[in-house]
């Protein structure tokens, strides 16, 4: 008897709408909390996501407003030079492909339907609209099917370089380019497959591994410097430089007047260590994990997942988009309402 998990890609529809915040329930300190027009826009985009079905349905085009495109352009302009300096080579190669095939540029917010179709051709990954944040278990379960749950709303224009939650800038500028790289996609799917039917304790370990890699991971560049492959870094101008810039050996650790660490601790990528490493959500990370390459990150993650005490071994069949397991189990806990 294990936690419920999807067996076919169509069953992702049973968990995609189990949002933690409905996409519109903004906290009082959110920049858009008092903006009724912004809240209404968020609600409309959330409704489109809630009504979407994974199979046999195209992702509808979103008509973004002039103000939303201006916010996108400002984020793009701020990050552009930093990507050239600090992004890993796979990211930069992928962005060039997205510029060519998916209309990636500063003047237009790309359509996630077009991006999803391109990713399916490149790496058999896809995007699936979601209304807001979902649980770690549900999110990781999607990765098992090479599916990334993607928000469509954009941050509030009053603070274009800050967002308290994932938005379209974070998704398309941070995550999507890495899904053009097959090693990275395989790495992400390894975490997803290990999450199927896993205990709450192991899901927490896998979520920490995801955070310290897919969100905030570093790898070694060809010149030996640190490069970013994590989406949280590649969509944050301040933290990208903070995590990657070269420092002298004499530069102290400790904490500055603003309460932030003066420099981060860089640890070698080891999923077992990352799985035990807590992390802050609203500040820069005090610890980053450095892989020798994306291939190195993938192989070490695969070995870690193989060693987890899993209730079964799961294998994904890309032709049927089905997960096969090596023993009979009963998906009895945490069953989605529509599956009962």
Beta strands, then each sheet from edge to edge (+ up, - down):
strand 1: 2-3
strand 2: 126-129
strand 3: 147-150
strand 4: 218-220
strand 5: 226-228
strand 6: 265-268
strand 7: 287-291
strand 8: 314-317
strand 9: 322-325
strand 10: 331-333
sheet 1: 1+ 10+
sheet 2: 2+ 3+
sheet 3: 5+ 4- 7- 6-
sheet 4: 8+ 9-
end
